[in-house]
Amino acid sequence: MAPKPAGATTKIVSEVNRTTLLEALQATGPMTIQQLRQATGLSLATINRIIDRLRVEGLIIEQGMASSSGGRPPRLLAYNGRRSSVIATDIGGRTITGGIFDLHGQLLYQLTTETHKDGASTADSSKVFERVAGLIETLIAEADRLDSPARAVGIGVPGTVRSDTGLVQFAPSLHWWDLPLAGLLQERLSLPVVVENDVNLIAVGEHRFGVSRGSRDVITIAIGTGLGAGLIINSSLYRGAQGGAGEIGYALMEPSSLDQPWPGYGDLESRISGPAMARRAAAELSFSATGDSPEEFLERLDHGNPVATTLFTKLMNETAQAIANAAVLLNPELVVLAGGLGTRIGEAAIPIIETRLRGRIPMVPRFAVAEVDHVELVGAAQMAIDLTRNRSYLTH
C-alpha cells in the first residue's frame, strides 16, 4: 500500500487540532491560552496558529481579561457562536419544520409548511423534495438577513438513511426510495448537508440537552405515527453497518410473524404505533376510529375505562417484550420514551413496563420520558453544527 502524502496527513492533523480547540471553547466557555493548553494538550505555537485563523473567520473573539496574580492579565478567548448559523429541518408525513440555529445551538428563527400542498398525494415525491428545498432556501435567506450566514444543513427524515451511501433508502410516508437527498441538496444549496433518521435525531437531542444527558448507553424509543429507536452507545450515536440500527418497529413478536412480509412497516409497529393503537382500540372498545389518531382511546384511558385500561396493559406488555430483547443485547443504563405518543403515555407506561421486566431479564434499565421541545430540530441542528467544526465547511 502506498504511503499517504505528507500534505494530506498534515491537513488531517490540523483539522483534528482545530476541532479539539473549538470543542474545548464550546464546552467550557471563555478561556485563556494557557487554559486552552491545559485543556487540549496542544502546544502554545499550535494554539496561537489556530487562533489566528479562527479570528480571521470570526469564530473566536476576545471577551475581557482573566484575573491576574501579577503582571498583565491574560486575555479571555470565547467561541463566537453567533458568527454563523446552521439550518435544521424535520420532514414529517404532514408538515416540514425548519429552523435557524446559531453555533451555540440556540434557535433564532422557525418556519413550518405542509409536506403535501393542498392534500396532494404522498406519491408525488418530487414535489415533496421541492417543498423541502424551497423551505431551506427561505431559511438560508433569512439567516443572511440576521447577519448569521448558514454554514451547514441538518435534515431529519421519517425513514432509513444508509450510512454507507447516504441514500434515504426508504421513507414510506414520503414515498422516497433510494433518494440521494444529501447529494441533491448539496448541489442545489452549495452547502454541506447531513441527513439522518428522525429518531436518531431525537436520541442525539435528548443526549446532549435532555433527560439522557450524561448517560453513556441509551435506547430512545419513539412512538408516534411510526415506531423506531435511536441508540447511543458509549456516548455516540450508533447507526449499524448500513444505517439500519434501531429499527425496533420491525421486531418479530411471535412465530407467525415469520409467515408474512412486512413492507414499509414492521410487526411491532403494526401493534403499538399510533395508527395501530387507534385501530385496536376501535375494535375492542366498539367505537368508530377517526383516522389514525388514538386520542379517543387515550381519553377513555384517562377516565379509567376498564376495557381501555386492559388494552393499554396489553399494549405495554408487548412494548416491554421488545424492550427486554433489546436490553439483554445492549445492556443500556436508560430507556427513553419519546415521540408524540411516547411522551403522551410515558408516565403511565413506565410502571407497567418496569414491572413486566423485573425478574425476567438480568439488568433492568432506568426509564424516563423525553423532555426536549422540538427535539428532532435540535438534533438536526447539532449534527449540522458538528459539520461546521471542519474548516473546509466553514470556509465553503
C-alpha positions in Angstrom: 0.0 0.0 0.0 1.4 3.4 -1.0 2.0 5.8 1.9 -0.3 8.8 2.3 1.1 12.1 1.0 2.6 14.1 3.8 0.4 17.1 2.9 -2.8 15.1 3.4 -1.5 13.8 6.8 -0.6 17.4 7.9 -4.1 18.6 6.9 -5.8 15.9 8.9 -3.8 16.7 12.0 -4.5 20.4 11.5 -8.3 19.7 11.3 -8.2 17.5 14.4 -6.3 20.1 16.4 -8.8 22.8 15.2 -11.8 20.6 16.2 -10.2 19.9 19.6 -9.7 23.6 20.3 -13.2 24.6 19.2 -14.8 21.8 21.2 -12.9 22.9 24.3 -14.2 26.5 24.0 -17.7 25.4 23.2 -17.8 23.1 26.2 -16.1 25.2 28.8 -16.7 28.8 27.8 -14.1 31.7 27.7 -10.6 30.5 28.4 -7.1 31.9 28.3 -4.4 30.5 26.0 -2.8 28.7 29.0 -6.1 27.2 30.0 -6.6 26.0 26.4 -3.1 24.4 26.5 -4.1 22.5 29.7 -7.5 21.5 28.3 -6.3 20.3 24.9 -2.7 19.3 25.4 -1.8 21.3 22.3 1.5 23.3 22.1 1.3 27.1 22.5 2.6 27.5 19.0 -0.2 25.3 17.6 -2.8 27.1 19.6 -1.7 30.5 18.6 -1.6 29.5 14.9 -5.1 28.0 15.0 -6.5 31.0 17.0 -5.1 33.5 14.4 -7.0 31.7 11.7 -10.2 31.4 13.7 -10.1 35.2 14.5 -10.0 35.9 10.8 -13.0 33.7 10.3 -14.8 35.4 13.2 -15.2 32.2 15.1 -13.2 33.4 18.1 -13.5 36.7 19.8 -11.9 38.3 22.9 -14.1 38.5 25.9 -12.3 40.6 28.5 -9.4 39.7 30.7 -8.9 36.9 33.3 -7.8 37.7 36.8 -4.1 38.1 37.3 -1.8 37.2 40.2 0.8 39.7 39.0 1.7 41.3 35.7 -0.5 41.9 32.7 -3.8 39.9 32.9 -4.3 37.3 30.2 -6.9 37.7 27.5 -10.1 35.5 27.6 -10.9 33.9 24.3 -14.5 32.9 23.5 -16.3 30.9 20.8 -18.4 33.3 18.7 -21.5 31.1 18.1 -23.5 34.0 16.5 -20.9 34.4 13.8 -22.6 31.8 11.7 -25.6 29.5 11.8 -26.9 26.2 10.6 -30.3 25.2 9.1 -32.2 22.3 10.7 -35.1 20.7 9.0 -37.5 18.0 10.3 -39.5 16.3 7.4 -42.7 14.7 8.6 -45.5 13.0 6.9 -47.8 16.0 7.4 -45.5 19.0 8.0 -42.0 20.2 7.3 -40.4 22.3 10.1 -37.2 24.2 9.7 -35.2 26.4 12.0 -32.1 28.6 12.0 -29.7 27.8 14.9 -26.6 29.7 16.0 -23.5 27.6 16.6 -24.3 27.6 20.4 -27.4 25.6 19.4 -29.9 28.5 20.1 -33.0 28.7 17.9 -33.1 32.0 16.1 -36.0 31.5 13.7 -38.5 28.8 12.9 -40.8 28.1 9.9 -43.3 25.4 9.1 -45.1 24.3 5.9 -47.3 21.4 4.8 -45.5 18.4 3.4 -48.1 17.9 0.7 -49.7 21.0 -0.7 -53.5 21.1 -0.9 -53.7 17.5 0.2 -51.7 16.2 -2.7 -50.9 12.6 -3.0 -48.0 11.3 -0.9 -46.8 9.5 -4.1 -45.7 12.8 -5.6 -42.2 12.5 -4.1 -40.6 15.1 -6.4 -43.0 17.8 -5.1 -42.1 16.9 -1.5 -38.4 17.4 -2.4 -39.1 20.8 -3.9 -41.0 21.9 -0.8 -38.1 20.8 1.4 -35.6 22.6 -0.8 -37.7 25.7 -1.0 -38.1 26.0 2.8 -34.4 25.6 3.3 -33.7 28.3 0.7 -36.0 30.6 2.5 -34.3 29.9 5.8 -30.8 30.5 4.2 -32.0 33.9 3.0 -33.4 34.7 6.5 -30.1 33.7 8.1 -28.3 36.2 5.8 -30.8 38.9 6.9 -30.0 38.1 10.5 -26.3 38.6 9.7 -25.6 35.0 10.7 -25.0 33.1 7.4 -25.8 29.5 7.2 -22.8 27.1 7.0 -24.4 23.7 7.0 -27.8 21.9 6.9 -29.1 19.1 9.0 -32.2 17.1 8.0 -34.3 14.5 9.7 -36.4 12.1 7.7 -39.0 9.5 8.8 -37.1 6.6 7.3 -33.9 4.7 7.0 -30.8 6.5 5.8 -27.9 4.4 4.6 -24.7 5.4 6.4 -22.6 3.7 3.7 -24.2 5.5 0.7 -26.1 8.5 2.2 -29.3 7.4 0.4 -32.7 7.7 2.0 -33.3 4.0 1.5 -37.0 4.2 2.3 -39.3 6.8 3.8 -42.8 5.3 3.2 -44.8 8.4 4.3 -42.9 10.5 1.7 -42.7 7.7 -1.0 -38.9 8.2 -1.1 -36.9 5.1 -2.1 -33.1 5.2 -2.6 -33.2 9.0 -2.8 -29.8 10.7 -2.7 -31.2 13.6 -0.7 -28.0 14.9 0.8 -26.2 15.0 -2.6 -29.2 16.7 -4.4 -29.4 19.4 -1.8 -25.7 20.0 -1.5 -25.6 20.6 -5.3 -28.6 22.9 -5.1 -27.6 24.8 -2.0 -23.8 24.8 -2.2 -23.7 23.9 1.5 -22.7 20.7 3.3 -25.8 18.6 4.2 -26.2 15.8 6.7 -29.3 13.6 6.5 -30.3 11.4 9.4 -33.2 9.2 10.6 -35.5 11.4 12.7 -35.5 9.0 15.7 -31.7 9.1 15.7 -32.0 12.9 15.9 -34.3 12.6 18.9 -31.7 10.4 20.6 -29.0 13.0 19.9 -31.1 15.9 21.0 -32.1 14.2 24.3 -28.5 13.0 24.9 -27.0 16.5 24.5 -29.7 18.6 26.2 -32.3 16.4 27.7 -33.2 13.5 30.0 -30.3 11.2 28.8 -27.6 13.9 29.2 -24.6 12.3 30.9 -25.7 8.7 30.2 -23.3 6.6 28.1 -25.6 3.9 26.8 -29.2 4.8 26.0 -32.1 3.4 23.9 -34.6 6.1 22.9 -37.9 4.6 21.6 -40.1 7.0 19.7 -43.8 6.0 19.4 -45.9 8.1 17.1 -47.2 7.6 13.6 -44.4 5.1 13.3 -42.1 3.3 15.7 -38.4 3.4 15.9 -35.4 3.6 18.2 -32.2 5.6 18.4 -29.1 4.0 20.0 -26.5 5.9 22.0 -23.6 3.6 22.6 -20.6 4.8 24.6 -21.9 8.3 24.3 -22.0 8.2 20.5 -24.9 7.6 18.0 -24.8 4.0 16.8 -26.1 3.5 13.2 -25.1 0.0 12.5 -23.3 -1.3 9.4 -25.7 0.3 6.9 -27.6 2.8 9.0 -30.4 0.4 10.0 -29.7 0.1 13.7 -32.7 0.9 15.9 -35.5 -0.3 13.6 -37.3 -1.8 16.5 -40.6 -1.4 14.7 -39.6 -4.5 12.7 -39.2 -6.7 15.8 -40.9 -10.0 15.2 -43.2 -10.8 18.1 -44.2 -14.4 17.6 -43.5 -17.4 15.3 -46.4 -16.5 13.0 -44.7 -13.2 12.3 -42.3 -15.1 10.1 -45.1 -16.2 7.8 -45.7 -12.8 6.1 -43.6 -9.9 4.7 -43.6 -6.5 6.4 -43.2 -4.0 3.5 -42.9 -0.4 4.7 -43.7 -1.1 8.3 -42.9 -3.9 10.8 -44.6 -6.4 13.1 -44.2 -4.4 16.3 -45.1 -1.2 14.5 -48.3 -2.8 13.4 -49.2 -3.3 17.0 -48.3 -0.3 19.1 -47.8 2.7 16.8 -50.4 5.5 16.9 -52.5 4.2 14.0 -52.2 0.6 15.2 -53.3 1.7 18.7 -56.3 3.6 17.2 -57.3 0.5 15.1 -57.0 -2.0 18.0 -58.9 0.4 20.4 -61.8 0.8 17.9 -62.1 -2.9 17.6 -62.0 -3.7 21.4 -63.9 -0.7 22.6 -66.5 -0.8 19.8 -66.3 2.8 18.6 -65.6 4.2 15.1 -62.0 5.3 14.8 -61.5 8.7 13.4 -58.4 8.5 11.2 -55.1 7.3 12.6 -55.3 9.1 15.9 -55.6 7.1 19.2 -56.9 10.2 21.1 -60.4 8.8 21.8 -58.8 5.7 23.2 -56.4 7.8 25.4 -59.3 9.9 26.6 -61.1 6.8 27.8 -57.9 5.6 29.4 -57.5 8.8 31.2 -61.1 8.5 32.6 -60.4 5.0 33.9 -62.4 3.0 31.4 -61.7 -0.7 32.4 -61.6 -2.0 28.8 -59.3 0.8 27.8 -57.1 0.0 30.8 -56.9 -3.7 30.0 -56.0 -2.9 26.3 -53.3 -0.4 27.4 -51.8 -3.0 29.7 -51.7 -5.5 26.8 -50.1 -2.9 24.5 -47.4 -2.1 27.1 -46.7 -5.8 27.7 -45.9 -6.1 24.0 -43.7 -3.0 24.3 -42.0 -4.5 27.3 -41.2 -7.7 25.4 -39.5 -5.7 22.6 -37.5 -3.6 25.2 -36.5 -6.7 27.1 -35.0 -8.3 23.9 -33.1 -5.0 23.1 -32.0 -4.6 26.7 -30.4 -8.1 27.0 -28.4 -7.4 23.9 -27.3 -3.9 24.6 -27.5 -3.5 28.4 -28.5 0.2 28.3 -28.5 2.2 31.5 -31.5 4.2 30.4 -34.5 3.8 28.1 -36.2 7.0 27.0 -39.8 7.0 25.7 -40.2 9.7 23.1 -42.3 10.7 20.1 -45.7 12.4 20.2 -47.4 9.3 21.6 -44.5 8.1 23.6 -44.3 11.3 25.6 -48.1 11.3 26.0 -48.3 7.8 27.5 -44.9 7.7 29.1 -45.7 8.3 32.7 -48.5 5.6 32.6 -46.4 3.2 30.6 -43.2 3.1 32.6 -44.6 1.4 35.8 -46.2 -1.4 33.6 -43.0 -2.0 31.6 -40.7 -2.0 34.7 -43.0 -4.5 36.4 -43.0 -6.8 33.5 -39.2 -6.7 33.1 -38.4 -7.1 36.8 -37.2 -10.7 37.3 -37.4 -11.5 33.6 -34.1 -10.0 32.5 -30.8 -9.8 34.4 -30.4 -6.0 34.5 -33.5 -3.7 34.2 -32.6 -0.3 32.9 -33.9 3.0 34.2 -36.8 4.6 32.3 -37.6 8.3 31.5 -39.8 10.4 29.3 -38.2 12.7 26.7 -38.3 16.4 27.6 -36.6 18.5 24.9 -39.0 20.7 22.8 -38.7 20.4 19.0 -36.1 17.7 19.7 -35.9 16.5 16.1 -34.9 20.0 15.0 -32.5 20.3 18.0 -30.8 17.0 16.9 -30.6 18.0 13.3 -29.0 21.3 14.3 -26.4 19.5 16.4 -25.5 17.2 13.5 -25.1 20.3 11.3 -23.0 22.1 14.0 -20.8 19.1 14.1 -20.1 19.6 10.4 -19.0 23.2 11.0 -16.1 22.2 13.1 -14.3 21.2 10.0 -12.7 24.3 8.4 -13.3 23.1 4.9 -17.0 23.5 5.6 -16.7 26.8 7.4 -14.8 28.4 4.5 -17.0 26.8 1.8 
